Amino acid sequence: MLIDSPTRQATITHATLVKRARETLAYKPADVSPQRRIQRRYTMRHWSVRHARLLEWVYARLSSVFLALHPFWNAIGYGRVETPVKFVERRVKGLMFDCRMCGECILSSTGMSCPMNCPKQLRNGPCGGVRSNGNCEVEPDMPCVWVKAWEGAQTMRGSEAIFDVQKAVDQSLRESSAWLRVTAQAARERDATGNRAA
């Protein structure tokens, strides 16, 4: 049976341990974002930006349908339909835009590029760290969501909406349905306009 000599144990220095742990200590920019879930491709995000004009049209029709269904939502209760509508919304927008369910969707103002995918969650344009290739400074493998937002906005009818100043996200709305919230707000505005006209 071999027994380690004291001289052999003494050769393992702090520098040796650091050298062995170099892989775990190395700075990896692609992994630092708290928003990053898994290393993913951005194929669907790119498709959504490239087809922003089509999606703008689809969203307008969807909004009309939801507004037409307002009496139904209201009769049942918006609180009761929240769960099934949110389930569908999360799946559809998650697939298309990598949606974070912030509850305050502004895709129609940002060229169908979700600003909540920005590691800094910037809602009014890019930071000063966009790389020369148009990628994010925090996640170098990810195209900057605001560069993509500008590209998508240029193809949309409402392209000037990208210049609107957005307020900070209301965290109390997180994990709620933006579709229902926008519908209820549009119905209130429509009813208020109708009452003033009468």
C-alpha contacts under 8 A as a table, 3 or more apart, distances in Angstrom:
res1	aa1	res2	aa2	distance
4	D	8	R	6.45
4	D	9	Q	7.04
5	S	8	R	5.38
5	S	9	Q	6.71
6	P	9	Q	5.28
6	P	10	A	6.24
7	T	10	A	5.13
7	T	11	T	6.71
8	R	11	T	5.49
8	R	12	I	7.76
9	Q	12	I	6.08
10	A	13	T	7.17
12	I	16	T	6.06
12	I	17	L	7.27
13	T	16	T	5.18
13	T	17	L	6.56
14	H	17	L	5.13
14	H	18	V	6.25
15	A	18	V	5.09
15	A	19	K	6.10
16	T	19	K	5.04
16	T	20	R	6.23
17	L	20	R	5.12
17	L	21	A	6.19
18	V	21	A	5.03
18	V	22	R	5.97
19	K	22	R	5.14
20	R	23	E	7.50
21	A	24	T	5.45
21	A	25	L	6.19
22	R	25	L	5.00
22	R	26	A	5.81
23	E	26	A	5.36
28	K	31	D	5.78
28	K	32	V	7.02
29	P	32	V	5.55
29	P	138	V	5.97
29	P	139	E	5.91
29	P	140	P	6.96
30	A	33	S	7.25
30	A	138	V	6.74
30	A	139	E	4.46
30	A	140	P	6.11
30	A	141	D	6.78
31	D	36	R	7.09
31	D	139	E	7.28
32	V	36	R	7.76
32	V	138	V	7.20
32	V	139	E	7.61
33	S	36	R	5.35
33	S	119	P	5.72
33	S	138	V	6.76
33	S	139	E	7.04
34	P	119	P	7.03
35	Q	117	N	7.14
35	Q	119	P	5.88
36	R	39	Q	7.51
36	R	119	P	7.88
42	Y	45	R	5.31
42	Y	46	H	6.17
42	Y	142	M	7.62
43	T	46	H	5.23
43	T	47	W	6.18
44	M	47	W	4.92
44	M	48	S	6.11
44	M	95	L	7.08
44	M	96	M	5.60
44	M	97	F	6.92
45	R	48	S	5.15
45	R	49	V	6.34
45	R	96	M	6.17
45	R	97	F	5.25
45	R	98	D	7.14
45	R	113	S	6.99
46	H	49	V	5.16
46	H	50	R	6.12
46	H	148	K	7.78
47	W	50	R	5.10
47	W	51	H	6.12
48	S	51	H	5.15
48	S	52	A	5.80
48	S	55	L	7.33
48	S	96	M	6.39
48	S	97	F	6.96
48	S	112	M	6.20
48	S	113	S	7.46
49	V	52	A	4.99
49	V	111	G	6.17
49	V	112	M	5.48
49	V	113	S	6.18
49	V	148	K	6.63
49	V	149	A	7.14
49	V	151	E	7.13
49	V	152	G	4.71
50	R	151	E	7.83
50	R	152	G	6.13
51	H	54	L	5.41
51	H	55	L	6.29
51	H	152	G	7.57
52	A	55	L	5.02
52	A	56	E	5.90
52	A	111	G	5.90
52	A	112	M	5.70
52	A	152	G	5.49
52	A	153	A	7.24
52	A	155	T	6.61
52	A	156	M	6.24
53	R	56	E	5.03
53	R	57	W	6.44
53	R	152	G	7.88
53	R	155	T	5.76
53	R	156	M	4.66
53	R	157	R	7.07
54	L	57	W	5.18
54	L	58	V	6.32
55	L	58	V	4.85
55	L	59	Y	5.95
55	L	112	M	7.63
56	E	59	Y	5.13
56	E	60	A	6.22
56	E	108	S	6.49
56	E	112	M	7.99
56	E	156	M	6.96
57	W	60	A	5.15
57	W	61	R	6.39
58	V	61	R	5.20
58	V	62	L	6.09
59	Y	62	L	4.94
59	Y	63	S	6.00
60	A	63	S	5.13
60	A	64	S	6.32
61	R	64	S	5.06
61	R	65	V	6.28
62	L	65	V	5.09
62	L	66	F	6.15
63	S	66	F	5.10
63	S	67	L	6.03
63	S	179	W	7.76
63	S	183	T	7.03
64	S	67	L	5.08
64	S	68	A	6.07
65	V	68	A	5.05
65	V	69	L	6.23
66	F	69	L	5.00
66	F	70	H	6.36
66	F	179	W	7.90
66	F	180	L	7.78
66	F	183	T	6.26
67	L	70	H	5.04
67	L	183	T	5.53
67	L	184	A	7.85
67	L	186	A	7.30
67	L	187	A	6.65
68	A	71	P	7.41
69	L	72	F	5.21
69	L	73	W	6.25
70	H	73	W	4.99
70	H	74	N	5.85
70	H	183	T	7.17
70	H	184	A	7.28
70	H	187	A	7.07
71	P	74	N	4.99
71	P	75	A	5.96
72	F	75	A	5.13
72	F	76	I	6.26
73	W	76	I	5.38
73	W	77	G	5.65
73	W	78	Y	5.57
73	W	81	V	6.99
74	N	77	G	4.84
74	N	78	Y	5.99
76	I	80	R	6.70
76	I	81	V	7.31
77	G	80	R	5.39
77	G	81	V	6.68
78	Y	81	V	5.35
78	Y	82	E	6.01
78	Y	180	L	7.39
79	G	82	E	5.23
79	G	83	T	7.87
80	R	83	T	6.84
81	V	84	P	5.80
81	V	85	V	6.09
82	E	85	V	5.37
82	E	86	K	5.73
82	E	176	S	7.44
82	E	177	S	6.53
82	E	180	L	7.37
83	T	86	K	5.15
83	T	87	F	6.13
84	P	87	F	5.03
84	P	88	V	6.48
85	V	88	V	5.27
85	V	89	E	6.03
85	V	177	S	6.96
85	V	180	L	7.83
86	K	89	E	4.90
86	K	90	R	5.88
86	K	176	S	6.66
86	K	177	S	5.06
87	F	90	R	5.35
87	F	91	R	6.46
88	V	91	R	5.27
88	V	92	V	6.14
89	E	92	V	5.26
89	E	93	K	5.81
89	E	94	G	7.81
89	E	177	S	7.07
89	E	179	W	7.67
90	R	93	K	5.47
90	R	94	G	5.41
90	R	99	C	7.04
90	R	101	M	6.82
91	R	94	G	5.09
91	R	95	L	6.09
92	V	95	L	5.39
92	V	96	M	6.24
93	K	96	M	5.03
93	K	97	F	5.39
93	K	98	D	6.47
93	K	99	C	5.32
94	G	97	F	5.60
94	G	98	D	4.28
94	G	99	C	4.45
94	G	100	R	7.35
95	L	98	D	5.82
95	L	99	C	7.67
96	M	99	C	7.74
97	F	112	M	7.37
97	F	113	S	6.66
97	F	114	C	6.26
98	D	114	C	7.58
98	D	117	N	7.36
99	C	102	C	7.98
99	C	114	C	6.84
99	C	116	M	7.58
99	C	117	N	7.67
100	R	116	M	6.50
100	R	117	N	7.43
101	M	104	E	7.92
101	M	105	C	7.89
101	M	174	R	6.05
101	M	175	E	5.13
101	M	176	S	6.77
101	M	177	S	7.48
101	M	178	A	7.92
102	C	105	C	6.84
102	C	116	M	7.61
102	C	169	V	7.34
102	C	171	Q	7.33
102	C	173	L	6.52
102	C	174	R	4.40
102	C	175	E	6.10
102	C	176	S	7.31
103	G	173	L	4.97
103	G	174	R	5.03
103	G	175	E	6.16
103	G	176	S	5.11
103	G	177	S	5.75
103	G	178	A	4.71
104	E	169	V	6.90
104	E	170	D	7.64
104	E	173	L	7.22
104	E	178	A	5.76
105	C	114	C	7.96
105	C	178	A	6.02
106	I	109	S	5.36
106	I	110	T	6.42
106	I	114	C	7.43
107	L	110	T	5.04
107	L	111	G	6.25
107	L	112	M	4.52
107	L	113	S	6.09
107	L	114	C	5.90
108	S	111	G	6.13
108	S	112	M	5.99
108	S	158	G	7.86
108	S	161	A	7.73
109	S	112	M	7.49
109	S	153	A	7.38
109	S	158	G	7.56
109	S	159	S	7.48
109	S	161	A	4.83
109	S	162	I	4.92
109	S	164	D	7.66
110	T	113	S	5.65
110	T	114	C	7.00
110	T	115	P	7.55
110	T	146	W	7.79
110	T	149	A	4.91
110	T	150	W	7.08
110	T	152	G	7.32
110	T	153	A	6.14
110	T	161	A	7.46
110	T	162	I	5.42
111	G	148	K	7.43
111	G	149	A	4.56
111	G	150	W	6.39
111	G	151	E	6.94
111	G	152	G	3.95
111	G	153	A	3.91
111	G	154	Q	7.50
111	G	155	T	7.92
111	G	156	M	7.07
111	G	159	S	7.62
111	G	162	I	7.53
112	M	149	A	6.59
112	M	152	G	6.40
112	M	153	A	7.62
113	S	145	V	6.05
113	S	146	W	7.38
113	S	148	K	6.32
113	S	149	A	4.98
113	S	152	G	7.33
114	C	117	N	5.88
114	C	118	C	7.97
114	C	145	V	6.89
114	C	149	A	7.85
115	P	118	C	5.49
115	P	121	Q	6.19
115	P	122	L	6.37
115	P	123	R	5.82
115	P	145	V	6.12
115	P	146	W	7.00
116	M	119	P	7.55
116	M	121	Q	4.95
116	M	122	L	7.25
116	M	123	R	7.54
117	N	121	Q	6.65
117	N	145	V	6.83
118	C	121	Q	4.71
118	C	122	L	6.35
118	C	144	C	7.27
118	C	145	V	6.11
119	P	138	V	6.97
119	P	139	E	7.86
122	L	125	G	6.47
122	L	126	P	6.84
122	L	127	C	7.60
123	R	166	Q	6.18
123	R	167	K	7.62
123	R	168	A	7.15
124	N	165	V	6.21
124	N	166	Q	6.11
125	G	146	W	5.85
126	P	129	G	7.94
126	P	130	V	7.13
126	P	144	C	7.62
126	P	145	V	7.91
126	P	146	W	5.40
126	P	147	V	7.45
127	C	130	V	6.59
129	G	136	C	7.16
129	G	137	E	5.33
130	V	134	G	5.95
130	V	135	N	5.97
130	V	136	C	5.33
130	V	137	E	5.57
130	V	144	C	6.77
131	R	134	G	5.22
131	R	135	N	5.25
131	R	136	C	6.24
131	R	137	E	6.04
131	R	140	P	7.91
132	S	135	N	7.34
134	G	143	P	5.90
134	G	144	C	5.97
134	G	147	V	6.49
135	N	139	E	7.59
135	N	140	P	5.68
135	N	141	D	6.66
135	N	142	M	5.53
135	N	143	P	3.98
135	N	144	C	4.76
136	C	139	E	5.24
136	C	140	P	5.17
136	C	141	D	7.33
136	C	142	M	5.77
136	C	143	P	5.73
136	C	144	C	4.63
136	C	145	V	7.94
137	E	140	P	5.58
139	E	142	M	5.54
140	P	143	P	7.61
143	P	147	V	7.37
143	P	148	K	7.25
144	C	147	V	5.30
144	C	148	K	6.48
145	V	148	K	5.10
145	V	149	A	5.96
146	W	149	A	4.63
146	W	150	W	6.15
147	V	150	W	5.32
147	V	151	E	6.48
148	K	151	E	5.02
148	K	152	G	6.13
149	A	152	G	5.15
149	A	153	A	5.96
150	W	153	A	5.12
150	W	154	Q	6.35
150	W	162	I	7.55
151	E	154	Q	5.54
151	E	155	T	7.32
152	G	155	T	5.69
152	G	156	M	6.91
153	A	156	M	5.24
153	A	158	G	7.48
153	A	159	S	4.76
153	A	160	E	7.73
153	A	162	I	6.76
154	Q	159	S	5.56
155	T	159	S	7.00
156	M	159	S	5.09
158	G	161	A	5.74
159	S	162	I	6.29
160	E	163	F	5.79
160	E	164	D	7.67
161	A	164	D	5.37
170	D	173	L	5.78
170	D	174	R	7.43
171	Q	174	R	5.33
173	L	176	S	5.64
177	S	180	L	5.53
177	S	181	R	6.39
178	A	181	R	5.00
178	A	182	V	5.98
179	W	182	V	5.40
179	W	183	T	6.17
180	L	183	T	4.97
180	L	184	A	6.09
181	R	184	A	5.25
181	R	185	Q	6.18
182	V	185	Q	5.07
182	V	186	A	6.05
183	T	186	A	5.11
183	T	187	A	6.11
184	A	187	A	5.10
184	A	188	R	6.25
185	Q	188	R	5.15
185	Q	189	E	6.29
186	A	189	E	5.11
186	A	190	R	6.07
187	A	190	R	5.03
187	A	191	D	6.07
188	R	191	D	5.15
188	R	192	A	6.05
189	E	192	A	5.06
189	E	193	T	6.13
190	R	193	T	5.16
190	R	194	G	6.15
191	D	194	G	4.98
191	D	195	N	6.13
192	A	195	N	5.15
192	A	196	R	6.27
193	T	196	R	5.18
193	T	197	A	6.21
194	G	197	A	5.11
194	G	198	A	6.24
195	N	198	A	5.14
